[in-house]
C-alpha cells in the first residue's frame, strides 16, 4: 500500500524522512539540518562579520566573512548530505 505524500515531499517512506525536500520561502528544508542563528557567527556575540557557521547536525563551516557566505555554505552542506544519502537534490535530480 502506498503511503500518502504531502505536497513538496520526496515521499521516502520509513524513518520519518518524508518531507526532506519541502521548500519554504525559497529555502529547501532537510530534516536534521538547520542553519544555526540564521548564519550569524557562532560564539562571537556579533550579528555579522567574520566567523564560523554551524548546522544543527554538528557540522561547522570554515571561517567565512558574512552571513550570506555562511548561508551559501549551509545550502552546499545540505546538497552534499542529500547526495551522500542517495536522495534527489533540491531540484529533484539524483
Buried (B, 14 or more C-beta within 10 A) or exposed (E): EEEEEEEBBBBBEEEEBBBBBBEEEEEBBBBEBBBBBEBBBBEEEEEBEEBBBBBEEEBEBEEBEBBEBBBBBBBEBBBEBBEEEEBBBBEEEE
